[in-house]
Amino acid sequence: MSTTTAKDPVVGPEFINLNVHKAGLDGLDQQRINQIIQEASKGSRFYIFQQRRQKRIDEQIKKLKKQSTLITDFQRQQALKKADMIIVNLEQQRRVLNKIIVHFDMDMFFAAVEIKKDPSLANIPMAVGSMAMISTSNYIARRYGVRSAMAGFIAKKLCPQLKLIKPNFKNYSKESESVMNVIREYDPNLRTFSLDEVYIDLTGYVFENYSRKNNIPLEELYCLDELTDQIWQFTSLVVEEIRSKVFKETQLTISAGISCNTLLAKVCTDINKPNGQFMIKGNRNEIMEFVSQIPIRKFNGIGPVKDQILSAFNIVKPTDIFENRALLLCLFDDIVYYLRIYLGIGSTHLSSNNDDNNQHQQKSHSRERTVGEVGNFDDICLLLKDISARLSKDLRNEQQLCKTITLKLKKINFDVFIKCKTIDHYTDDEQVLYRIGKELLLQEMIKSSNKYRLIGLKVSNLCQTNEKILLPNDQLTLTQFIQMKSSKRKSIDESTTADDDNHCGDDDSDAAELNENGEYECNLCENTFRNPNKFEFHKRFCRGNHCDSQYGLSSDDSGDDDYYCYHSYSNNKDDDHHSEHHVDVKSSPLSDKIDSNDEKKDPPLPSQPQFLKCPICQSNTLFQTNDDLNRHIDICLNRQVCIELTAIAVDHDDDHQQQQKSDISSLSMKKSNKKKRLSSSASSSATTNQTTIIQSSANQTKIEHYYGLRKCKNE
């Protein structure tokens, strides 16, 4: 068959065309296959969706090209210097040449399991899936252009004799566990990314066995900056041994990629598929030569959108990234990842449990199930229950807890609905994950009766199980409450761990940052403050004036710390910023506690005396009991600073402020007359003076806004 390049012009959205970077799809007549795909897809929901998607990408490319014509020579020179500096810094970080990372990928896994069950399928084109979607195809079917993530009816157009097999995920999970048990013997801390894909760090196993076999001190091997050819040859033999054991145990073949980091190992896996292995040694010159020959679409993190955008500027290989580094830096804010691809620098970290460096810890976990069409609430709940159990297992395996749960629903028209909720404690309990997912699902299905083709859950906002966390029945201390600052959290596809296009946030919409003058600025009334405590008091009260609920919560229909995101479906993480349309609904961090309607009690102080910082006077004081803390706060409430805070929070109207100054002066005189009684009896004076200061029910409400966590006050 004749071959054409991947960039042959075709009519219709390019997203529908065959992705030839999948193993077994090279050397095909792409133009003929793409024409069949386009004609078979016309008029379908998927085709209409991809047309909209392609239009957005075309508009973005047009905008970027226009922007590139406006770049001056001076800007290019400055960008070039900056890009070169980034490269220098990345080269200094190239300290991973003494690691041995192996990526294993089962060959046509689902199809191979079915062929194992029915050997008659081995010599005919077959695929696992349905007329709606194909999960996996065997290598015979791939010669016709049939591949995973393709609609079954389109696959039938390409290969009329194709046999479709209904998937059996129970069997696939069982076989996957058998494979992982073999590989786990060589690295107990392996990192799985799917049922058929896993990374291992083989450094320890190779060093120990190579040291014993060649009578070399183990310390000498770990001190090597770059591994010798003999060590890499020994590694190749070990990987062959693993693949042989997997086949002996399961009668399934597996391919492997060997290198010094995950980026290169994954690319190497496809080189000799199926049932083969390929190795790139940890040598800079060999790495640079190998990378220069690989299309950038082959690298993890470069999806169809980025590929289209880069191809529009004739950037198709890593060497093109280097040659156009100044242009890229002028068009995009961050090009570090592109330069890492050019340099062949990837991660060497696999297990977050054994590394103290938080930047390598996984930021989220997600699980999804693709179905035909499902619109029944009970049926979706069954899927959610299974997904919750799997996510809970993932968290426990990583010794992590989550606080934010995100529901993802892909509608039959390929639009995606995402909503997340941040709860008031960290958890890995599958029942909690299921309950939150079910709650978010109910909120969506009440609004509209849609049918869905994909159901997914994602957990983020993670912490390690050994970190200090807030338990479900705990409450924030007053100091934590006052010092609580708003912050914007980055999205869960920040990682490159196969997260899907999910975004969630739990930041406060009323939040404020320091302005250019170093002052705190309220986003509601635009008043500024230099004292952070005054600002916090004002912010709580001001928010209360703008919202309906008692504690100043946003009066949205959920009342939770939610984030809505309606956007078009994307196969890759890199499409998110092109296709989203957001509607933000955010609320106070206390919303979850208030919505739960659970009885709230004053959190007890630790049994041992503890120094705490008073939020009013800012002094560090030793408190034995909760009553001691309450008495101290009541006394501080009588001081001038509380009067000033109340005055600031009441109103910002000029006339009203003048009246308040008069009230403050009057109250200050009353306060000075009672100083003696304060010093003689702190607890009784606190109650008396508090009654004097808080003269009206309105003022009392304002203070209790500020101390909403404390329900019981000393009588």
Secondary structure, DSSP 8 states (H G I E B T S, - for coil): -----TT---SS-GGGS--TTSTT-TT--HHHHHHHHHHHHTTSHHHHHHHHHHHHHHHHHHHHHHHHHT--HHHHHHHHHHHHHHHHHHHHT---TT--EEEEEETTHHHHHHHHH-GGGGGS-EEEE-SS-EEEE-HHHHTTT--TTS-HHHHHHH-TT-EEE---HHHHHHHHHHHHHHHHTT-TT-EEEETTEEEEE-HHHHHHHHHHHHT--HHHHHT-SS--HHHHHHHHHHHHHHHHHHHHHHS--EEEEEESSHHHHHHHHTTT-SS-EEE--S-HHHHHHHHTTS-GGGSTT--HHHHHHHHHTT--SHHHHHHTHHHHHHH-S--HHHHHHHHT-------GGG---GGGS--EEEEEEEEEEE--HHHHHHHHHHHHHHHHHHHHHTTEEEEEEEEEEEETTSEEEEEEEEEEEEE--HHHHHHHHHHHHHHHHHH----EEEEEEEEES-EETTS----TT----HHHHHH--------GGGSSSS--S-------TT---B-TTS-EE-TTT--EESSHHHHHHHHHHHHHHHSSSTT-----SS-SSEEEEEEE--SSGGGHHHHEEEE-----TTHHHHHHT---------SS-EEEE-TTT--EEEESSHHHHHHHHHHHTTSHHHHHHHHHHH---HHHHHHHHHHHHHHHHHHHHTHHHHHH-HHHHHHHHHHHH--SHHHHHHHHHHTTT------
